[in-house]
């Protein structure tokens, strides 16, 4: 079922016609005589007036009225204003406002099998009132359930942290993960006439039972990376120092003395504690 425009007219003219008809009936003496002689006509006039009034309705901004006539969908009025439509049609309201949904924190496994806690927030709105009203029982509940389902599938598809350069992960690629979540969720809720405007992760953490172990793992990885950077820098500095000494002719070292100097320089540059210098007492040059 697809949304279509309902047949309706601005409500001001029908309202003026009703007021004019009532005023004419009251003012005209001929009608008053008929009413006195046949009071049962009043029983017919009053329901007609009420029925005519039932055809008048107001549509607020970012709201729509879904019209059904004897169980059949006749159309939707989504333009704000005062309108008149089939008095026998049922007019149900549905919101077109942008809505936010914050999912609960779910405990799932990532692509590596690690238990994690994850949650997301999505921004959505109704774009097809017929699908939202008739194709699903409750479009709000439908969106929430499909959001949790898509979030579980997303968590199982990506690792928590990248293990290779350029690998997409939940923590390392938030924009890509958000786009993937939005795309998958849009495919799931299209049947309900819902548009997913934005989807992003709002919570991401390891489960408490492995959080400490993973924290130590992250700390170890950080220490190793820092040590690697320090060692690379120290090697470069020692190489430059030896070449500078030989190029300027300050001192000439044999292989054994070079080894001692390299050892001392590397220890001094790499060590985190204060080091005592080692003096070479052998022959130099």
N, C-alpha and C positions, 0 to 999 in steps of 0.2 A: 504494500500500500504506500502511495506517495502523496505528499501534501499537495493540495490544490486550493485555489482561491474560492471562497464561498460567495454565493450570490447575496448581496446586501446593498442597502442604500443608506446615505446619511440619515440619522435618526431625527433631525430637527423637523424636516418636512412632515413625516408621519405623526410626530407629536403635535405639531400645529394643526394638522387635519383633525386629530382626535379632539383637541381642545375646541376647535371651531364647531365640530359636530355636536359636542355636548352643549356649548353655548347656544347654538341654534335651536336645539331641542328644548332648552329651558325657556328661551325668550319667546319662541313661536307659540302663540296661544293654541293653535290648532293641534300641535303635538301634545300640549298639556291636557286638552280635552280627551284626546285618544287615550292618554295614560290613565286619566280618571275613570274612563269608561271601560278600559281593558287593562287593569293593573297587572295582569300576567305578563304583559309586554315588558314590564320592568325586569322581570325575572330573566328575560332574554337579553335585554340591553346591557345589564350589569356584567354578565359573563363575557359579552363581546368586548366591552371596554377593558376588562381585565386581561382578556386574551390579546388584545391589541397592545396593551402595555407590556405584556410578556415578550413581545417581539423587539422591544427596545433594550439595548444593552450598551455598556461602556467598555472599551478596550484601553487599558493603561499602557504607558510606554514599557517596552520589553516584556510584553504579555501577549498572549494569543487566545482566541476563543475557538474551540473545536466544536463544530456543529454536527449533530447526528439527528436524523429524522426517521423515526420508527426503526431504529437499529441500523440504519445505513449512514455511512459517512458522506456528508454533503459538501464539506469544505472547511477552510480555516480562515478566520479574520485575524490578521496580525498587524494591521495598521491602527495606531492609536486614534481614538475618537469616539463619537457617539453614533451608534449604528442601529439600523432596523433590519431584521431578517425574519425568516419564517417563524411565526409565533409558536408553532408546534414543535420546532426543532429544539433539542436539548443543547445548551451552550455551556461547555466545560472549559475552565481556565487552565492554561499551562504556561509556565514561566519560560521566557527566552533569555533571562539574565545569565551572565557568566558566573559559574560556580566553581568553588574550590573543594577538593576532596583530599583529606590527609589520611593515608592508609595507616593501619596498625603496624607495629613492629613485628615482622614475621621472622621466624627462625627457620632458615633454609640452609642448604649446602651449595657452595659455589662450584665452579667447574672442576676444581681440584679435590672436592669432597670435604672441604673445611666448613664446619658449622659457623654461620654468620647471622647477624641480625640486620635486617634491611627494612626500610620504609620509604615511601615516596609521596609526593604531592602532585596532583594533576589539576589543570584548569580546563574546564569543559563548558559546553553550552548546547542547547537543543537547536538544531537547524532544520529538522523535518518533524513537525508536530504530529503528523499522521502516524509515522513509525514509532515515535516516542509514546504516543497515547494508545495505539492499538496493537503494535507488534510485540510489546513486552508488558509484563504485569506491572512493574514499577521501574521506571527508568533510573531513578536514583539508586535503588538497590542493585539494579543490573550493572550500573557503572562501578559501584564499589566492589562487587564480586569479580567482575572482569579485570579490574585493576589489580586485585590481589593475585589472580591467576597469572596475568601477564608479568607481574613482579617476580613471582616464583620461577617462571620460565626464564626470565632474564638472568636471575641470580645463578641458575644452573648452567647457563650458557657461557658466562664469563668468570675468570678467576678473580679473587679479591685483589690481588696485587700482580703486576706484570712480572713474568719470569724471564722474558726475552725482550730485547730492544724492539720497540714498536708494537708490542703486543697490547691489545685492548683489554683493559681490566676495569673492574668496578670503581676502584679508588683512583686509578691513574688516568682514566678517560671519561670524566663525568659528562662532557658534552656529547660524545659519541653514544654513551650509554643512555643518556636522556633522549636522544633522537631515536635510538632503537626502541626504547620503551614507548615513546609516543607513537611510532609507526605500528608497532604490534598492537597496542591498545586501540588505536584507531580502527584497525581491521576487525577487532573483536566487537566494538560498540557501534559500527556502521549500521547494523541491522536495527538499532534503536533510534536512528536519526540523530546521533550525537557526534559533535566535532570536538576532538581533543586539541586544545590550543597549545598547551605546554605540559610537559611531564619531566620531573627531575627527582633525583634521590634526595630525601630529606634526612635519612639516618643510615649509617653504614658502620658496622663494627663487628669484630670477632665475638663469638659467643663467650660468656664468662668462663666456661670450663677450659678454653684454650687461649684466652686473651693474654695471660701472663707468658705462656710459652711463645706465642707469636710476637709479643713485645720483645722478649729476649732475642728472638730470631732477627727482628728488625734492628735491634741495637747492635747485634753482632755484624749484620750486613753493613751497617753504617760505619762501624769501627774498621772493618776490612777495607771499605772504599776509601776511608780517610787515610789508612795506613798505605794503601796503594798510591794515593796521591802524594803522600809525604816521601815515600821511597823514590818515586819517579822524579820528584823535585830535587831530592838529595843527590841522586845519581847525576843529574844534570849539573848541579852546582859543583860536585867534585870533579867532573870532567872539565868544566870550564876553568876551575882553579888550577888543575894540573897543566892544562894547555897554556894558561896565562903565565905560570911560573917558568915553563920551558921557553915560551916565546920571548919573554922579557929577559931571559938569562939570569934570573935571580938566583936559581939553584938548580943543580943537576942531580937527579935521583936515579939510583939503580932500581932494578925490579923489586928487590926486597924492601927498600925504603919506600918505594911507591905503594907497595902493598900495605906497609905500616901506616902511611899517611892516609891512604884510602880508608883503611879500617878506622882510624881515629876520626876522620871527617864524617864518615857515615854514622858512627856511634854518636858523635856530637850533634849531628843534624836530625837523626831519627829518634834518639832517646828522648823521653819526656822528663827525665830527671837530670840534675846537674852532673856533668862528667868532669873528671880530673884529666888534664892533658898527659899524654905519655911522651916522654922525651927520648929521642933516639940518640944513643951515645956511640954508635958505630961510625965507620967512615962514610962520608957522603961525597958523591961525585967520583 
